[in-house]
Amino acid sequence: MEDGHFIQWIELFMSYIYLARVDFTQFMKPEVVFVLKAPSKGHDKFTLRALMRCNLLGIWEYEKEVKVE
């Protein structure tokens, strides 16, 4: 990214349940690994949502359907 343009934070949700957040500075590479435990029985399919905030472009949202086998 160009100088002054950076990711401020990333938040992770399971559907709309908040799981975690990581904050960054402009000097950090915006990479993170979240380790999750699979939900209990009966929750074999869910949506992971990630929100990230860019200091210039605002909030971006990504979704991924997850199926536990």
N, C-alpha and C positions, 0 to 999 in steps of 0.2 A: 504494500500500500504506500501511497505517497505520504510525505511528511505531514503531520497534523490530521491524518485520516486513519482511524483505528476502531477496532471493536471494543466497546466499553464493558460489556458483560454478555454472558450466555446463561439462559435459564432452561431447565429441563422439567417437563411435566409428563405424567402418565394420564392421558386424557386431559382433565383440568385439575388434576391433583399435583401440587407443587412438589418436586423432588429435590432439586439442587440448583445452585447458582455459583458461577465463577466470575469474578471481576478481573479486568485486565487494565493495564496502563498502555500508553502509546509506545512504550519501549518493549512490550512483551509480544510474543507470537501468539495469536489467538487460537491455540490448540488445547484441547482438553479431552480426557478419556473418563467417561462415567461408567462405573461398574454397578450393575443392577442385579437384584435377585428376582427371579421369575415370580409372578404373583401366585397366590394360592389356587387350588383347584377351583374350577368354575370361572376362572379369569384367564382362559387360554388364548384370548384375542383382545388386543387393546391398541390404542394409538399413542405413540410417543410424540410429543411436541417439543420443539426447541425454539426459543425466542432469542434473538441476539440484537443488540443495539449498537449501531454504527453512529459515531459522533456527528457525522455529516448527513447520512441518509435515513436515520431513524431506525425503527424496529422492523426486523425481518422475521418471518415465521416459517418453520418447516415442519411437516408432519410425516410420519412413517407408521403404517399399520404393521403390527407385530403379531405373529402367531406362534405360540409355544406348543411344541410337539412332544 
